[in-house]
Amino acid sequence: MSDNKKKINVAVIAAGSRSRGVTGNLLRDSEGNVKVVAVFDPDKKQSECAIKHWNSPDTAICDTYEEAISTPGVDWVMVFSPNAHHKEHILAGFAAGKNVFTEKPLATSIEDCQEIFEAHQKSGLLFATGFVLRYSKLYRKAKELITSGKLGKVLSIDANENITPA
């Protein structure tokens, strides 16, 4: 870690496979400037698996998302929970004075998105929504094929992500 860079401490909410992957990449790419200090998942085995994946044995496994968010030193809350819980976890992060990253979608209704927007505006904190698959090789190749015209004129696309939540 560079001496002139502040270490960023994060609390991870939900520890399934997407959370493990995105957070693992963040830890790798940050060159030691990011540390997971707390993790919450209703299934503690998922948290244990994540800690092993991240090679982060000092990470606290929390019993609630509130406990994870309020862990001393947390700068960012990273939300990977099921979509229906995003609003609750995002608002809790802002209420605790933390910057927030959330996986897409932001929320499951326009009203919830509006409430999150207003909370963010009042907070003065940083906020980001991740679209982690946007630049994957698979989707870049699909876009290349579609825009090249090799498939003809595309009239409709039916896309499903058939993964079992971990």
C-alpha positions as CSV (number, residue, x, y, z in Angstrom):
1,M,0.0,0.0,0.0
2,S,1.3,3.4,-0.9
3,D,1.9,5.6,2.2
4,N,0.0,8.6,0.7
5,K,-3.2,6.6,0.2
6,K,-5.8,6.2,2.9
7,K,-6.9,2.6,3.4
8,I,-10.6,2.3,2.7
9,N,-12.5,0.1,5.1
10,V,-15.7,-1.6,3.8
11,A,-18.6,-3.5,5.2
12,V,-20.1,-6.0,2.8
13,I,-23.8,-6.7,3.1
14,A,-24.6,-10.2,1.7
15,A,-21.8,-12.7,0.8
16,G,-23.0,-14.7,-2.1
17,S,-21.0,-15.5,-5.2
18,R,-21.4,-12.0,-6.9
19,S,-20.4,-10.3,-3.7
20,R,-17.4,-12.6,-3.3
21,G,-16.4,-12.0,-6.9
22,V,-16.8,-8.2,-7.0
23,T,-15.3,-7.7,-3.6
24,G,-12.4,-10.0,-4.5
25,N,-11.6,-8.1,-7.6
26,L,-11.8,-4.8,-5.7
27,L,-9.3,-6.1,-3.1
28,R,-7.0,-7.4,-5.8
29,D,-7.1,-4.2,-7.9
30,S,-6.8,-1.8,-4.9
31,E,-3.3,-3.0,-4.2
32,G,-3.9,-3.2,-0.5
33,N,-5.8,0.1,-0.1
34,V,-9.1,-1.6,0.6
35,K,-9.9,-3.8,3.6
36,V,-13.1,-5.7,4.3
37,V,-13.6,-5.1,8.1
38,A,-17.1,-6.5,8.4
39,V,-19.5,-8.8,6.5
40,F,-23.1,-9.8,7.1
41,D,-25.1,-12.5,5.4
42,P,-28.1,-14.3,7.0
43,D,-26.2,-17.5,6.2
44,K,-23.0,-17.4,8.3
45,K,-21.5,-20.1,6.1
46,Q,-21.7,-17.7,3.2
47,S,-19.8,-15.1,5.2
48,E,-17.2,-17.7,6.2
49,C,-16.8,-18.7,2.5
50,A,-16.4,-15.1,1.5
51,I,-13.7,-14.4,4.1
52,K,-11.7,-17.4,2.8
53,H,-12.2,-16.3,-0.8
54,W,-11.0,-12.7,0.1
55,N,-8.1,-14.1,2.2
56,S,-9.4,-11.7,4.9
57,P,-9.3,-13.6,8.2
58,D,-9.6,-10.5,10.3
59,T,-13.0,-9.6,8.8
60,A,-15.7,-9.6,11.5
61,I,-18.7,-11.8,10.8
62,C,-21.8,-9.8,11.9
63,D,-25.2,-11.0,13.1
64,T,-27.1,-8.1,11.5
65,Y,-26.5,-5.7,8.6
66,E,-26.7,-2.8,11.2
67,E,-23.8,-4.4,13.1
68,A,-21.7,-4.6,10.0
69,I,-22.5,-1.0,9.0
70,S,-21.7,0.3,12.5
71,T,-18.4,-1.6,12.7
72,P,-15.7,0.9,13.8
73,G,-13.8,2.3,10.8
74,V,-16.2,1.5,8.0
75,D,-16.0,4.1,5.2
76,W,-18.1,2.3,2.6
77,V,-21.1,0.0,2.7
78,M,-21.2,-2.5,-0.2
79,V,-24.7,-3.8,-0.8
80,F,-25.1,-7.1,-2.6
81,S,-28.3,-8.3,-0.9
82,P,-31.3,-9.5,-2.8
83,N,-32.9,-6.6,-4.8
84,A,-35.9,-6.3,-2.5
85,H,-33.6,-5.3,0.4
86,H,-31.4,-2.8,-1.4
87,K,-33.4,0.3,-0.3
88,E,-33.3,-0.8,3.4
89,H,-29.5,-1.4,3.3
90,I,-28.7,1.7,1.3
91,L,-30.7,4.0,3.6
92,A,-29.1,2.4,6.7
93,G,-25.7,3.1,5.2
94,F,-26.5,6.8,4.6
95,A,-28.1,7.1,8.0
96,A,-24.9,5.8,9.6
97,G,-22.9,8.4,7.7
98,K,-21.3,5.9,5.3
99,N,-20.6,6.1,1.6
100,V,-22.6,3.4,-0.3
101,F,-22.0,1.1,-3.3
102,T,-24.9,-1.0,-4.4
103,E,-25.2,-3.7,-7.0
104,K,-27.9,-3.1,-9.6
105,P,-30.7,-2.6,-9.6
106,L,-30.9,0.4,-7.3
107,A,-34.3,-0.7,-6.0
108,T,-37.5,-2.4,-7.1
109,S,-39.8,0.6,-7.5
110,I,-39.6,4.1,-8.7
111,E,-40.8,5.3,-5.2
112,D,-37.9,3.4,-3.5
113,C,-35.5,4.9,-6.0
114,Q,-36.8,8.4,-5.3
115,E,-36.4,7.8,-1.5
116,I,-32.8,6.6,-2.0
117,F,-32.1,9.7,-4.2
118,E,-33.4,12.0,-1.6
119,A,-31.5,10.3,1.2
120,H,-28.3,10.5,-0.9
121,Q,-28.8,14.2,-1.6
122,K,-29.3,15.0,2.1
123,S,-26.3,12.9,3.1
124,G,-23.6,14.6,1.1
125,L,-21.9,11.2,0.9
126,L,-20.6,9.3,-2.1
127,F,-22.9,6.8,-3.8
128,A,-22.3,4.4,-6.7
129,T,-24.4,1.7,-8.4
130,G,-22.4,-1.1,-10.1
131,F,-23.1,-2.7,-13.4
132,V,-20.5,-5.3,-13.0
133,L,-21.3,-7.4,-16.1
134,R,-21.3,-4.4,-18.6
135,Y,-17.7,-4.9,-19.6
136,S,-17.4,-8.7,-19.4
137,K,-16.0,-10.4,-22.5
138,L,-19.2,-12.3,-23.1
139,Y,-21.4,-9.2,-23.3
140,R,-18.9,-7.1,-25.2
141,K,-18.8,-9.9,-27.8
142,A,-22.6,-10.1,-28.0
143,K,-22.7,-6.4,-28.5
144,E,-20.1,-6.6,-31.2
145,L,-22.1,-9.3,-33.1
146,I,-25.3,-7.4,-32.8
147,T,-23.9,-4.1,-34.0
148,S,-21.9,-5.7,-36.8
149,G,-25.1,-6.7,-38.6
150,K,-23.8,-10.3,-39.0
151,L,-27.0,-11.5,-37.3
152,G,-29.3,-9.4,-39.4
153,K,-31.7,-7.0,-37.9
154,V,-32.4,-7.9,-34.3
155,L,-36.1,-7.6,-33.5
156,S,-36.2,-9.0,-30.0
157,I,-33.9,-10.3,-27.3
158,D,-35.0,-12.6,-24.4
159,A,-32.3,-12.7,-21.8
160,N,-32.3,-14.6,-18.5
161,E,-29.7,-15.0,-15.8
162,N,-30.3,-18.5,-14.6
163,I,-28.1,-18.6,-11.6
164,T,-29.1,-19.9,-8.2
165,P,-28.6,-17.3,-5.5
166,A,-25.8,-18.3,-3.2
